[in-house]
Amino acid sequence: GAAVALRAASAGHEPAATIARDALRAVSFLLRMHVEALAVAPYVVKQARRVARGEPGYAAAVARAEALSRVLEEQREALAACAEALSVPARTPLEDTAGFEMQESLLDQGRAISLDAVHLRLKSDVELLFFHQIASPNSSGGINDYRGRTRRLAYDVDPVFMVGGRAVITYDFEHVRDAARLNAGFKTDRLFSSGGDIRYDSSLGKLIGLNGLASDVFDIGADLVGIRTSLKVARFTSGDVAEIAVDPATGRDAGVVASAPFQLLVRQIDVGFDMTKLFPEAADDLYLEELLAGFRYMDYKLPRIFYELREREPGKGDIYLFERQSPAQSVTSRFYQGGFSLRMGNGEWPRLAPFGDIGLYGGAGPVRYAFSGDPSVPGGEREVDEATMIAFSGNLSVGLRLRLTSYLSRLRLLTELSYNVEAVGQGIVSSIHATRRGDETTYTIGRKIDIGGFDLFHGPRLLAVLVL
């Protein structure tokens, strides 16, 4: 009612016009202060959640911060109605008043380039990475019965040990920590390695072929909208792969018939959108640091033997019996997968905080392989085929983060110790069997081709980061 009365008031004569202009000037300042305070309020609430978590009175502190935001919003609405009403008798648009002459907000000014937003990150890490192929259990412990095969492959691979380091200049922009990155030192992470090497990168711009400043600018935009990228390349150069004869009747090893040096280059690219940007407060409550939904590409090349198996009883899919095998051959595994990965933890705020990573991706990719053909037929020595290989990859890690400096200090020193396990299973469905029972039809895999196990990468990693 007061706002309506002010809007209808006549200010054609002095001192009424002067009073209206002075009142509008004062109210515009108050309104602008509330607008600025509301712009900062979400960050105050978020900091209260982080800093006070685990402390006595945590819930009360967060509730007070949230209540203050609600009070500010109610007052802003009242002041806005009053200012708009006063602008009529004062004959002055609200945007031309003293409180709104400054177009940039305090947050806009705070986002300007300053020394406090520029950091030097010194990173060092030590990693030990193992590779194994875990054989599928036979019918006594699983659904595949390999009795009848005469060959299998065994990998004896030395682990990769790496000590890495990198110096990076970063800039905090739009409240995103380290949004802009500029390499100031090493081209790769590797300082010392044995048994191979491991390389990490997080530049989406480089992955799509951009270089220099164009790549940095592209990465800034990707970080701001919540796109996260990681590239891992691991090279194993020390070890052997052995072809072992197998007794077809008993399934026992009968001795090594051939061996060769082991070489393996694994490339994995993850690109995902951080879903926690859509519900930041709920993510904090759930101790969810990151939830990525997106795409994974993986490729590597290994010697393989393929085994074709069939259902023991059509339509049941309980036990699969060995039917034939391929000769040993070098095969490239290339997968395009979709899925998710998440990190559970409490961020960098506690002095000592555990964390864990879980990821699950599924998809497929092309594969080319060969089975032995009929030697009596010209050109029939090899039966070469191309198919789509289905693959699932999952990773699990547990770790402990130690913050050695105060969270109020510009100098930050963090250490992380973690152990990561990643498994990749792959196979080919060569036929599907349909069984109809009444009105229902069930589908089972009639024939399949697999490699006799799944690939496993695992090992510990120690990471230390110093931020100036």
Secondary structure by P-SEA (a helix, b strand, c coil): caaaaaaaccccccaaaaaaaaaaaaaaaaaaaaaaaaaaaaaaaaaaaaccccccaaaaaaaaaaaaaaaaaaaaaaaaaaaaaaaaaacccccccccccccccaaaaaaccccccbbbbbbbbbbbbbbbbbbccccccccccccccccccccbbbbbbbcccbbbbbbbccccccccccccccccccccccccbbbbbcccccccccccaaaaaaaaaaaaabbbbbbbbbbbcccbbbbbbbcccccccccccbbbbbbbbbbbbbbbcccccccaaaaaaacccccccbbbbbbbcccbbbbbbbbcccccccbbbbcccccbbbbbbbbbbbbccccccccccccccccbbbbbbbbcbbbbbcccccccccccccccbbbbbbbbbbbbbbbcccccccccccbbbbbbbbbbbbbbbbbbbcbbbbbbcccbbbbcccccccccbbbbbbbbbbbbbbcc
